[in-house]
Amino acid sequence: MKNPTPKLIALISASIISVSMLIIFLIFKILFTGSVSWLIVLIAPVLIFVIGYFVFYNLVEKFVYRKIKLIYKSISDTKLSNDNKPLESIAKNVSLIDDAESSVIDWQKSKTRELIKQKKLDKFRKEFLGNVFHELKTPIFNIQGYLETLIEGGIYDKNINLKFAKKASKNVERMAEIVDDLQMIANLQDGSFALTKEKFDITELVKEIIESMEVRAKKKKNKLEIKEGCNKSFIVVADREMIHQGLNNLITNALKYGKENGKTQIGLYDMNENILVEVSDNGIGIDKKHLPRIFERFYRIDKNRSRKLGGTGLGLSIVKHIIEAHKQTINVRSSPGVGTTFGFTLKKS
């Protein structure tokens, strides 16, 4: 008998006592003839059953089930905010203990998941703050060093005054870039950044970006082109400036980590309701263990190499938030030594 109701507990308890009393009265009747009348033998157990039933029912209801109801109500109220389930509909179930047991198990699982999620978020926050401090610390220390040198007399030395002032200015620009990128991500995350959607030819935008990066691609001896068979006109609905920045970040990334005499290709594919845009390179590739975190802010696979190549470490995170702000998806596939492909979708006009 699993999880009985108060009525069932009272019924069983009263039955056991009344049957026991019936047996006792029968024994007395047999052993001591005439000591107990048959009326008492038959009526007393019935009265004991009735009285016992109400006593046990009230005791169980008062001292056990009220406590269970309080616990159950607390759990149900907690679930109400998460699952939007009315408490009244839950409370009307047949077995309160069954519901309470199930709710306690669900509540425990939910709290465990929340705890694991919270620990991951805490770890992410610590890493994020550590990365922010590290990224800002370098330019701050550089600026401090340059200014101290100038203050201590370097400002009068024509060989270093302008040189150090330019270096300090360059580090200030780097700090400003980091702050601007972080502000953009925050705005995209909380929805305060209003997208200006319009119809435009995504292929023409790709050609525009390729043309603007022609010098950088030649310097890297990298062939930057639209993939064969993909040079078709596709009209999409999106924020053109945001998509321009996202594509610019992806192509810059491909050129940065692509190998010399390599190839960077942009593919455009019709996916019925959406257009798939892919940026591929045949560079160093990304190990499988890094792929789940590649879009995190400041996440760098090879930190030393990444900083030498420049950038704020926020490029891919910005791209992800831009695409998600358009209610679309972005993904990555890569193999070390083979190359990397970033792909995202845009709504087709």
GUSE-150632 format. One record per residue (C-alpha): residue in three letters; x, y, z; residue number from 0. Coordinates in pm, 1 decimal. Each point is the difference from the previous one (the first is absolute). Last residue first. Layout:
N
+-----+----------+----------+----------+-----+
:   r :        x :        y :        z :   k :
+-----+----------+----------+----------+-----+
: ALA :        X :        Y :        Z : NUM :
...
+-----+----------+----------+----------+-----+
This chain:
349
+-----+----------+----------+----------+-----+
:   r :        x :        y :        z :   k :
+-----+----------+----------+----------+-----+
: SER :   1269.9 :   3855.3 :  -4876.9 : 348 :
: LYS :    217.4 :   -277.0 :    140.2 : 347 :
: LYS :     56.9 :     -8.0 :    372.6 : 346 :
: LEU :    367.7 :    -32.4 :     84.9 : 345 :
: THR :    196.2 :   -310.3 :     96.9 : 344 :
: PHE :    347.4 :    -49.0 :    141.7 : 343 :
: GLY :    303.9 :   -211.7 :    -85.2 : 342 :
: PHE :    358.2 :      0.9 :    124.1 : 341 :
: THR :    234.7 :   -244.0 :   -170.1 : 340 :
: THR :    345.5 :    -91.3 :    127.0 : 339 :
: GLY :    308.0 :   -161.3 :   -150.1 : 338 :
: VAL :    180.4 :   -325.1 :    -66.4 : 337 :
: GLY :    295.3 :      1.0 :    242.0 : 336 :
: PRO :   -228.4 :    -42.1 :    299.7 : 335 :
: SER :   -358.5 :    -71.4 :   -110.8 : 334 :
: SER :   -282.7 :    251.1 :     18.0 : 333 :
: ARG :   -373.6 :     51.2 :      8.2 : 332 :
: VAL :   -167.0 :    314.6 :    124.7 : 331 :
: ASN :   -357.7 :    108.4 :     55.6 : 330 :
: ILE :   -219.5 :    309.3 :    -16.5 : 329 :
: THR :   -375.7 :     22.6 :     41.0 : 328 :
: GLN :   -270.5 :    258.2 :    -74.4 : 327 :
: LYS :   -233.2 :    211.7 :    212.0 : 326 :
: HIS :    160.1 :    317.9 :   -147.4 : 325 :
: ALA :    136.7 :     82.3 :    348.6 : 324 :
: GLU :    143.9 :   -353.8 :     -7.3 : 323 :
: ILE :    203.3 :     91.8 :   -308.1 : 322 :
: ILE :    137.9 :    317.0 :    160.0 : 321 :
: HIS :     65.0 :   -179.7 :    330.3 : 320 :
: LYS :    203.4 :   -272.7 :   -172.0 : 319 :
: VAL :    197.1 :    250.0 :   -208.4 : 318 :
: ILE :     85.3 :    204.1 :    311.0 : 317 :
: SER :    123.7 :   -313.7 :    177.9 : 316 :
: LEU :    213.3 :    -83.3 :   -303.3 : 315 :
: GLY :    170.4 :    339.2 :      6.4 : 314 :
: LEU :     46.6 :     35.4 :    376.6 : 313 :
: GLY :    367.1 :    -99.6 :     32.4 : 312 :
: THR :     96.5 :    367.2 :    -28.8 : 311 :
: GLY :    203.9 :    -32.2 :   -317.4 : 310 :
: GLY :    371.5 :    -40.9 :    -61.1 : 309 :
: LEU :    203.4 :   -279.7 :   -158.9 : 308 :
: LYS :    242.4 :      6.2 :    293.6 : 307 :
: ARG :   -296.4 :    -28.8 :    235.6 : 306 :
: SER :   -126.2 :   -312.6 :   -176.5 : 305 :
: ARG :    343.5 :   -167.6 :     -2.5 : 304 :
: ASN :     43.9 :     44.3 :    374.4 : 303 :
: LYS :   -355.2 :   -106.3 :     83.2 : 302 :
: ASP :    -10.2 :   -311.9 :   -217.8 : 301 :
: ILE :   -364.1 :   -106.8 :      8.9 : 300 :
: ARG :   -128.4 :    341.2 :    108.1 : 299 :
: TYR :   -328.1 :     65.1 :    179.0 : 298 :
: PHE :    -32.6 :    375.0 :     55.6 : 297 :
: ARG :   -382.0 :    -18.4 :    -12.2 : 296 :
: GLU :   -127.2 :   -349.3 :    -70.6 : 295 :
: PHE :    -72.3 :    -96.1 :   -362.3 : 294 :
: ILE :    272.5 :   -269.9 :    -19.8 : 293 :
: ARG :   -115.9 :   -169.8 :    319.4 : 292 :
: PRO :   -169.4 :   -312.6 :   -143.2 : 291 :
: LEU :    269.2 :    -24.9 :   -275.3 : 290 :
: HIS :    304.8 :    -13.4 :    230.9 : 289 :
: LYS :     -6.6 :   -375.9 :     70.7 : 288 :
: LYS :    -28.4 :    -78.9 :   -373.7 : 287 :
: ASP :    334.8 :    161.0 :    -83.0 : 286 :
: ILE :    -22.2 :    299.8 :   -229.8 : 285 :
: GLY :    144.6 :     32.7 :   -350.4 : 284 :
: ILE :    348.1 :    113.6 :   -105.4 : 283 :
: GLY :   -114.6 :    150.9 :   -328.1 : 282 :
: ASN :   -206.1 :   -122.4 :   -295.1 : 281 :
: ASP :   -261.6 :    271.8 :     36.3 : 280 :
: SER :   -378.1 :     10.8 :    -23.9 : 279 :
: VAL :   -262.0 :    273.0 :     46.7 : 278 :
: GLU :   -352.5 :   -133.0 :    -47.5 : 277 :
: VAL :   -326.5 :    189.5 :    -59.9 : 276 :
: LEU :   -324.9 :   -199.4 :     -0.7 : 275 :
: ILE :   -300.4 :    186.2 :   -140.0 : 274 :
: ASN :   -332.2 :    -66.2 :    166.7 : 273 :
: GLU :   -358.4 :    -94.9 :    -88.1 : 272 :
: ASN :    100.6 :   -248.3 :   -272.9 : 271 :
: MET :    362.0 :    -73.8 :    101.9 : 270 :
: ASP :    168.8 :    180.5 :   -292.8 : 269 :
: TYR :    378.5 :    -15.7 :     39.9 : 268 :
: LEU :    277.4 :    261.8 :     10.0 : 267 :
: GLY :    364.1 :   -106.2 :     41.9 : 266 :
: ILE :    290.8 :    225.5 :     94.2 : 265 :
: GLN :    348.7 :   -136.6 :    -60.5 : 264 :
: THR :    336.1 :     60.9 :    163.9 : 263 :
: LYS :    299.4 :   -168.8 :   -163.7 : 262 :
: GLY :    357.4 :    -60.3 :    102.8 : 261 :
: ASN :    329.3 :    131.0 :   -137.4 : 260 :
: GLU :     80.5 :     87.3 :    361.0 : 259 :
: LYS :   -211.1 :   -187.1 :    251.0 : 258 :
: GLY :   -331.7 :    120.2 :    137.2 : 257 :
: TYR :    -19.1 :    120.2 :    358.2 : 256 :
: LYS :    -15.6 :    373.6 :    -73.0 : 255 :
: LEU :   -165.3 :    -36.0 :   -339.6 : 254 :
: ALA :   -282.0 :   -213.7 :    142.6 : 253 :
: ASN :    -41.9 :    232.8 :    298.7 : 252 :
: THR :    -20.4 :    303.2 :   -226.6 : 251 :
: ILE :   -261.8 :   -188.3 :   -206.2 : 250 :
: LEU :   -206.0 :    -75.7 :    311.2 : 249 :
: ASN :     29.1 :    353.2 :    141.9 : 248 :
: ASN :    -91.8 :    164.0 :   -333.8 : 247 :
: LEU :   -296.1 :   -232.5 :    -32.9 : 246 :
: GLY :   -129.0 :    108.5 :    341.4 : 245 :
: GLN :     71.3 :    368.5 :    -65.1 : 244 :
: HIS :   -179.6 :     -6.3 :   -335.5 : 243 :
: ILE :   -285.2 :   -194.9 :    160.2 : 242 :
: MET :    -36.5 :    279.9 :    255.7 : 241 :
: GLU :     14.3 :    271.7 :   -266.6 : 240 :
: ARG :   -255.6 :   -177.4 :   -217.5 : 239 :
: ASP :   -253.9 :    -59.2 :    276.3 : 238 :
: ALA :   -193.8 :   -290.1 :   -148.2 : 237 :
: VAL :   -241.6 :   -110.7 :   -272.5 : 236 :
: VAL :    175.6 :   -198.2 :   -274.4 : 235 :
: ILE :     21.7 :     22.1 :   -379.7 : 234 :
: PHE :    226.1 :   -260.6 :   -160.0 : 233 :
: SER :    179.4 :     71.6 :   -330.2 : 232 :
: LYS :    220.5 :   -284.6 :   -117.0 : 231 :
: ASN :    376.0 :    -53.0 :     20.6 : 230 :
: CYS :    -30.8 :   -330.2 :    186.1 : 229 :
: GLY :    104.3 :   -234.8 :   -283.0 : 228 :
: GLU :    370.3 :     34.0 :     81.7 : 227 :
: LYS :     54.7 :    134.1 :    350.2 : 226 :
: ILE :     26.6 :    375.6 :     31.9 : 225 :
: GLU :    364.2 :    104.0 :     29.1 : 224 :
: LEU :    297.3 :     80.8 :    222.6 : 223 :
: LYS :    329.4 :   -161.8 :   -109.2 : 222 :
: ASN :    251.7 :     42.9 :    278.8 : 221 :
: LYS :    350.0 :    131.8 :    -58.2 : 220 :
: LYS :    -25.2 :    155.0 :    350.5 : 219 :
: LYS :     79.5 :    343.2 :   -146.9 : 218 :
: LYS :   -229.5 :    -81.3 :   -291.0 : 217 :
: ALA :   -287.7 :    -71.7 :    240.0 : 216 :
: ARG :     57.8 :    324.5 :    192.9 : 215 :
: VAL :      4.6 :    203.4 :   -324.5 : 214 :
: GLU :   -320.2 :   -163.0 :   -129.4 : 213 :
: MET :   -187.7 :     52.1 :    322.3 : 212 :
: SER :   -221.2 :    287.6 :   -121.4 : 211 :
: GLU :    -72.9 :   -188.3 :   -325.4 : 210 :
: ILE :   -101.0 :   -314.1 :    187.4 : 209 :
: ILE :   -229.7 :    209.1 :    222.1 : 208 :
: GLU :   -179.4 :    152.8 :   -299.9 : 207 :
: LYS :    -27.7 :   -338.7 :   -171.8 : 206 :
: VAL :   -164.3 :   -142.4 :    313.8 : 205 :
: LEU :   -244.6 :    291.5 :     10.3 : 204 :
: GLU :    -88.2 :    -57.1 :   -365.1 : 203 :
: THR :    -72.3 :   -364.7 :     75.6 : 202 :
: ILE :   -218.9 :     98.2 :    296.1 : 201 :
: ASP :   -226.0 :    205.8 :   -227.4 : 200 :
: PHE :   -207.6 :    227.6 :    219.5 : 199 :
: LYS :   -343.0 :     28.5 :    162.4 : 198 :
: GLU :     -8.2 :    198.4 :    322.1 : 197 :
: LYS :      8.2 :    -52.8 :    373.1 : 196 :
: THR :    124.2 :    272.4 :    230.5 : 195 :
: LEU :     71.3 :   -194.0 :    318.8 : 194 :
: ALA :    -62.8 :    181.8 :    328.0 : 193 :
: PHE :    268.2 :    -60.7 :    263.5 : 192 :
: SER :   -172.2 :    -13.0 :    339.4 : 191 :
: GLY :    -64.4 :   -372.2 :    -42.1 : 190 :
: ASP :    180.2 :    -99.4 :    318.7 : 189 :
: GLN :    255.4 :   -215.8 :   -180.2 : 188 :
: LEU :     52.8 :    228.0 :   -299.9 : 187 :
: ASN :     64.1 :    296.9 :    228.5 : 186 :
: ALA :    243.1 :   -197.7 :    216.9 : 185 :
: ILE :    184.7 :   -126.9 :   -310.8 : 184 :
: MET :     27.1 :    356.3 :   -135.2 : 183 :
: GLN :    127.1 :    133.0 :    333.2 : 182 :
: LEU :    265.0 :   -273.7 :     14.5 : 181 :
: ASP :    112.1 :     89.5 :   -352.6 : 180 :
: ASP :     17.1 :    371.2 :     83.7 : 179 :
: VAL :    197.9 :    -68.8 :    321.3 : 178 :
: ILE :    248.6 :   -224.7 :   -182.5 : 177 :
: GLU :     39.9 :    250.5 :   -285.2 : 176 :
: ALA :     52.8 :    286.3 :    247.0 : 175 :
: MET :    273.3 :   -197.8 :    174.1 : 174 :
: ARG :    172.1 :    -59.9 :   -335.0 : 173 :
: GLU :    -28.9 :    369.0 :    -88.6 : 172 :
: VAL :    162.3 :     91.7 :    332.2 : 171 :
: ASN :    282.4 :   -241.4 :    -85.2 : 170 :
: LYS :     54.0 :    173.4 :   -333.5 : 169 :
: SER :      3.8 :    341.9 :    169.5 : 168 :
: ALA :    271.6 :   -117.9 :    239.4 : 167 :
: LYS :    202.0 :   -124.9 :   -296.2 : 166 :
: LYS :    -48.3 :    331.4 :   -181.0 : 165 :
: ALA :    114.8 :    195.7 :    308.8 : 164 :
: PHE :    299.6 :   -232.5 :     33.4 : 163 :
: LYS :    115.5 :     67.4 :   -357.4 : 162 :
: LEU :    -68.0 :    374.8 :     24.0 : 161 :
: ASN :    213.9 :     32.2 :    314.7 : 160 :
: ILE :    265.6 :   -258.9 :    -92.2 : 159 :
: ASN :    265.6 :    150.2 :   -227.4 : 158 :
: LYS :   -100.8 :    361.8 :     67.3 : 157 :
: ASP :     94.0 :    -35.3 :    365.6 : 156 :
: TYR :   -175.3 :    274.7 :    193.2 : 155 :
: ILE :   -304.3 :   -219.7 :     76.2 : 154 :
: GLY :    240.5 :   -267.2 :    122.2 : 153 :
: GLY :     68.7 :    203.4 :    309.2 : 152 :
: GLU :   -154.4 :   -198.3 :    284.5 : 151 :
: ILE :   -349.3 :     87.2 :   -121.9 : 150 :
: LEU :     62.0 :   -163.2 :   -340.4 : 149 :
: THR :    131.0 :   -322.8 :    154.7 : 148 :
: GLU :   -287.5 :     -6.1 :    247.8 : 147 :
: LEU :   -246.3 :     49.7 :   -285.3 : 146 :
: TYR :    140.8 :   -290.9 :   -202.6 : 145 :
: GLY :      3.5 :   -233.0 :    298.2 : 144 :
: GLN :   -355.5 :     86.1 :    108.2 : 143 :
: ILE :   -126.8 :    -43.8 :   -355.4 : 142 :
: ASN :    161.5 :   -344.5 :    -18.0 : 141 :
: PHE :   -138.4 :    -95.2 :    341.3 : 140 :
: ILE :   -349.9 :    103.5 :   -110.1 : 139 :
: PRO :     37.2 :   -176.4 :   -337.4 : 138 :
: THR :     92.6 :   -329.6 :    173.6 : 137 :
: LYS :   -249.6 :     22.5 :    287.4 : 136 :
: LEU :   -302.6 :     43.1 :   -225.3 : 135 :
: GLU :     14.9 :   -347.1 :   -156.5 : 134 :
: HIS :    101.6 :   -163.9 :    328.3 : 133 :
: PHE :   -271.9 :    172.2 :    202.2 : 132 :
: VAL :   -262.3 :    -92.4 :   -259.7 : 131 :
: ASN :    127.6 :   -359.4 :    -11.9 : 130 :
: GLY :    -15.5 :    -35.8 :    378.5 : 129 :
: LEU :   -349.8 :    148.5 :      0.4 : 128 :
: PHE :   -108.7 :   -249.6 :   -266.1 : 127 :
: GLU :    164.5 :   -296.2 :    172.0 : 126 :
: LYS :   -166.3 :     89.7 :    330.4 : 125 :
: ARG :   -333.7 :     55.9 :   -173.1 : 124 :
: PHE :     25.9 :   -332.8 :   -185.7 : 123 :
: LYS :     78.7 :   -186.9 :    322.0 : 122 :
: ASP :   -296.7 :    164.6 :    169.2 : 121 :
: LEU :   -219.0 :    -84.9 :   -299.2 : 120 :
: LYS :    115.3 :   -363.8 :      9.1 : 119 :
: LYS :    -66.0 :    -15.9 :    375.5 : 118 :
: GLN :   -344.0 :    153.9 :    -54.1 : 117 :
: LYS :    -82.5 :   -257.1 :   -269.3 : 116 :
: ILE :    102.4 :   -284.8 :    230.8 : 115 :
: LEU :   -208.8 :    150.8 :    281.1 : 114 :
: GLU :   -296.8 :     56.3 :   -230.3 : 113 :
: ARG :     19.4 :   -361.2 :   -119.8 : 112 :
: THR :     14.2 :   -122.4 :    359.9 : 111 :
: LYS :   -289.7 :    228.4 :     93.0 : 110 :
: SER :   -208.7 :   -141.5 :   -285.7 : 109 :
: LYS :     87.9 :   -358.4 :     92.7 : 108 :
: GLN :    -94.8 :     64.4 :    363.0 : 107 :
: TRP :   -324.4 :    171.7 :   -102.0 : 106 :
: ASP :    -90.3 :   -289.8 :   -228.5 : 105 :
: ILE :     68.7 :   -249.8 :    280.7 : 104 :
: VAL :   -192.6 :    213.3 :    252.8 : 103 :
: SER :   -286.2 :     39.9 :   -246.8 : 102 :
: SER :    -24.8 :   -374.9 :    -58.5 : 101 :
: GLU :     -1.7 :    -67.2 :    373.6 : 100 :
: ALA :   -253.5 :    275.5 :     61.4 :  99 :
: ASP :   -224.8 :   -124.1 :   -278.6 :  98 :
: ASP :     11.9 :   -358.3 :    125.0 :  97 :
: ILE :    -44.4 :    127.3 :    357.7 :  96 :
: LEU :   -306.0 :    203.3 :    -98.9 :  95 :
: SER :   -168.4 :   -290.2 :   -172.1 :  94 :
: VAL :   -305.8 :     73.4 :   -211.0 :  93 :
: ASN :    111.5 :    321.8 :   -167.9 :  92 :
: LYS :   -190.0 :    318.4 :     88.0 :  91 :
: ALA :    308.4 :    175.2 :    137.7 :  90 :
: ILE :    165.8 :     12.1 :   -341.7 :  89 :
: SER :   -286.7 :    186.1 :   -167.8 :  88 :
: GLU :    -20.5 :    245.5 :    289.7 :  87 :
: LEU :    373.0 :     80.6 :    -11.5 :  86 :
: PRO :    -25.5 :    137.5 :   -352.1 :  85 :
: LYS :    296.2 :   -106.6 :   -216.9 :  84 :
: ASN :    207.9 :    284.8 :   -146.0 :  83 :
: ASP :    306.9 :   -228.2 :    -27.6 :  82 :
: ASN :    262.5 :    216.9 :    166.5 :  81 :
: SER :   -196.7 :    238.3 :    219.6 :  80 :
: LEU :   -252.2 :   -266.6 :     92.4 :  79 :
: LYS :    275.9 :   -249.4 :     72.3 :  78 :
: THR :    100.4 :    195.3 :    306.7 :  77 :
: ASP :   -363.4 :     25.7 :    110.0 :  76 :
: SER :    -35.3 :   -374.7 :    -52.6 :  75 :
: ILE :    307.2 :    -67.3 :    214.3 :  74 :
: SER :   -132.0 :    221.2 :    279.2 :  73 :
: LYS :   -346.6 :   -154.4 :    -32.1 :  72 :
: TYR :    145.8 :   -349.1 :     18.6 :  71 :
: ILE :    196.0 :     83.7 :    313.0 :  70 :
: LEU :   -307.9 :    155.2 :    160.3 :  69 :
: LYS :   -218.3 :   -286.6 :   -117.3 :  68 :
: ILE :    242.9 :   -253.8 :    143.6 :  67 :
: LYS :    -10.6 :    175.6 :    336.0 :  66 :
: ARG :   -379.8 :      6.2 :    -11.2 :  65 :
: TYR :      8.6 :   -365.9 :   -100.1 :  64 :
: VAL :    188.2 :   -119.7 :    303.3 :  63 :
: PHE :   -117.7 :    156.9 :    326.0 :  62 :
: LYS :   -349.2 :    122.0 :    -82.9 :  61 :
: GLU :   -116.4 :   -234.8 :   -275.0 :  60 :
: VAL :    155.5 :   -304.9 :    161.2 :  59 :
: LEU :   -146.7 :     87.1 :    337.6 :  58 :
: ASN :   -336.8 :     95.4 :   -146.9 :  57 :
: TYR :    -28.6 :   -325.2 :   -195.6 :  56 :
: PHE :    122.0 :   -207.8 :    292.0 :  55 :
: VAL :   -262.5 :    144.5 :    235.6 :  54 :
: PHE :   -280.2 :    -14.3 :   -259.6 :  53 :
: TYR :     72.7 :   -364.0 :    -88.6 :  52 :
: GLY :     55.3 :   -103.3 :    362.0 :  51 :
: ILE :   -343.5 :    135.4 :    102.9 :  50 :
: VAL :   -174.6 :   -182.9 :   -283.5 :  49 :
: PHE :    200.3 :   -324.3 :     47.1 :  48 :
: ILE :    -40.4 :      8.6 :    380.5 :  47 :
: LEU :   -375.3 :     43.3 :    -45.8 :  46 :
: VAL :    -10.5 :   -297.4 :   -236.1 :  45 :
: PRO :    222.6 :   -206.6 :    231.8 :  44 :
: ALA :   -235.6 :     79.1 :    291.7 :  43 :
: ILE :   -323.5 :    -91.0 :   -187.0 :  42 :
: LEU :     59.6 :   -370.8 :    -63.3 :  41 :
: VAL :    158.0 :   -116.1 :    326.4 :  40 :
: ILE :   -210.8 :    248.8 :    197.0 :  39 :
: LEU :   -322.6 :   -143.7 :   -143.8 :  38 :
: TRP :    129.8 :   -354.6 :     46.6 :  37 :
: SER :     11.8 :     60.1 :    376.8 :  36 :
: VAL :    324.5 :    -25.5 :    193.8 :  35 :
: SER :     51.8 :   -196.9 :    318.9 :  34 :
: GLY :   -262.8 :   -255.4 :    -94.9 :  33 :
: THR :    251.8 :   -265.9 :    -91.1 :  32 :
: PHE :    347.4 :     89.7 :    109.4 :  31 :
: LEU :    235.1 :   -179.9 :   -231.5 :  30 :
: ILE :   -215.5 :     22.8 :   -312.0 :  29 :
: LYS :   -126.5 :    355.0 :     59.0 :  28 :
: PHE :    342.6 :    119.4 :    111.1 :  27 :
: ILE :    155.7 :   -147.9 :   -314.9 :  26 :
: LEU :   -274.3 :    159.2 :   -210.3 :  25 :
: PHE :     58.6 :    337.6 :    167.9 :  24 :
: ILE :    375.2 :    -23.3 :    -72.4 :  23 :
: ILE :    -60.5 :    -97.7 :   -365.0 :  22 :
: LEU :   -242.9 :    290.8 :    -45.7 :  21 :
: MET :    252.2 :    236.0 :    164.1 :  20 :
: SER :    268.5 :   -107.6 :   -249.3 :  19 :
: VAL :   -243.3 :     40.3 :   -289.2 :  18 :
: SER :    -84.6 :    351.2 :    122.8 :  17 :
: ILE :    367.8 :     92.4 :     44.6 :  16 :
: ILE :    108.4 :   -130.3 :   -344.4 :  15 :
: SER :   -300.8 :    158.6 :   -171.4 :  14 :
: ALA :     67.2 :    339.2 :    162.0 :  13 :
: SER :    361.5 :     -6.8 :   -120.4 :  12 :
: ILE :    -95.1 :   -106.7 :   -353.8 :  11 :
: LEU :   -273.5 :    262.1 :    -34.3 :  10 :
: ALA :    211.5 :    279.3 :    151.6 :   9 :
: ILE :    290.0 :    -74.1 :   -238.4 :   8 :
: LEU :   -240.6 :    -22.1 :   -296.3 :   7 :
: LYS :   -165.8 :    328.4 :     90.6 :   6 :
: PRO :    337.9 :    175.2 :     43.9 :   5 :
: THR :    107.6 :   -116.7 :   -350.1 :   4 :
: PRO :    245.7 :   -286.5 :    -50.2 :   3 :
: ASN :    347.2 :     57.8 :   -159.2 :   2 :
: LYS :     81.5 :   -352.6 :   -118.6 :   1 :
: MET :   -184.6 :   -307.0 :    128.8 :   0 :
+-----+----------+----------+----------+-----+
